Amino acid sequence: SQQGEEDPQALSIQEGENATMNCSYKTSINNLQWYRQNSGRGLVHLILIRSNEREKHSGRLRVTLDTSKKSSSLLITASRAADTASYFCAPDTGRRALTFGSGTRLQVQP
Amino acid sequence: EAGVAQSPRYKIIEKRQSVAFWCNPISGHATLYWYQQILGQGPKLLIQFQNNGVVDDSQLPKDRFSAERLKGVDSTLKIQPAKLEDSAVYLCASSPLSGTPTQYFGPGTRLTVL
């Protein structure tokens, strides 16, 4: 499996603003997953986008995937203090073993 | 549906001691993963089981780490002897064999080696 690299490493915004974080990877994938990790907790799956999809929505989350550029973005709209967490992307080559980057640490100020 | 259970939640040991972590995956999930997460980094896969067989243990430091999954359900990860650099959170995750490859994570065990 391969590692996704998230950018930026850290992001601080005000409540109500949108947060955008990006992910780049290196080889062909079957799908790409995004996970959230609150401080001191395990990871929680947020959304999965398949290689033949370009955009996917789930509540306040919007994920895009550009396989030609080998990149993905996660947009959180109308952020809340509870969105404060680390966010990880996980490119999946089909082996079901995920490799995580260092993540984007999002801080939402109330 | 109960989630992935892990115990203990916290463990403090001296270097060169031994430690074991336990994981109970979601019922029916054939695939189980152990990850190591060092502070400030993302989780790193240590070992992947499918039922009670090992699929990938290429990043498991086999001179000191061992893992088993008896009967394809619960799993135990052991470190013997521990080193200072083993201080980390050890995460267990599980996923079904077919369908969406989402992984479900437990709360983790935070290990401190003094």
HADDOCK unambig.tbl for C-alpha pairs under 7 A between the chains (distance, minus, plus):
assign (segid A and resid 41 and name CA) (segid B and resid 107 and name CA) 5.09 0.50 0.50
assign (segid A and resid 41 and name CA) (segid B and resid 108 and name CA) 6.86 0.50 0.50
assign (segid A and resid 42 and name CA) (segid B and resid 91 and name CA) 6.91 0.50 0.50
assign (segid A and resid 42 and name CA) (segid B and resid 105 and name CA) 5.53 0.50 0.50
assign (segid A and resid 42 and name CA) (segid B and resid 106 and name CA) 5.54 0.50 0.50
assign (segid A and resid 42 and name CA) (segid B and resid 107 and name CA) 4.41 0.50 0.50
assign (segid A and resid 42 and name CA) (segid B and resid 108 and name CA) 5.98 0.50 0.50
assign (segid A and resid 43 and name CA) (segid B and resid 105 and name CA) 5.66 0.50 0.50
assign (segid A and resid 44 and name CA) (segid B and resid 104 and name CA) 6.90 0.50 0.50
assign (segid A and resid 44 and name CA) (segid B and resid 105 and name CA) 6.74 0.50 0.50
assign (segid A and resid 45 and name CA) (segid B and resid 102 and name CA) 6.82 0.50 0.50
assign (segid A and resid 96 and name CA) (segid B and resid 101 and name CA) 6.16 0.50 0.50
assign (segid A and resid 99 and name CA) (segid B and resid 44 and name CA) 6.54 0.50 0.50
assign (segid A and resid 99 and name CA) (segid B and resid 45 and name CA) 6.88 0.50 0.50
assign (segid A and resid 100 and name CA) (segid B and resid 42 and name CA) 5.36 0.50 0.50
assign (segid A and resid 100 and name CA) (segid B and resid 43 and name CA) 5.94 0.50 0.50
assign (segid A and resid 100 and name CA) (segid B and resid 44 and name CA) 6.81 0.50 0.50
assign (segid A and resid 101 and name CA) (segid B and resid 42 and name CA) 5.26 0.50 0.50
assign (segid A and resid 102 and name CA) (segid B and resid 40 and name CA) 6.94 0.50 0.50
assign (segid A and resid 102 and name CA) (segid B and resid 41 and name CA) 4.58 0.50 0.50
assign (segid A and resid 102 and name CA) (segid B and resid 42 and name CA) 4.43 0.50 0.50
assign (segid A and resid 103 and name CA) (segid B and resid 42 and name CA) 6.33 0.50 0.50
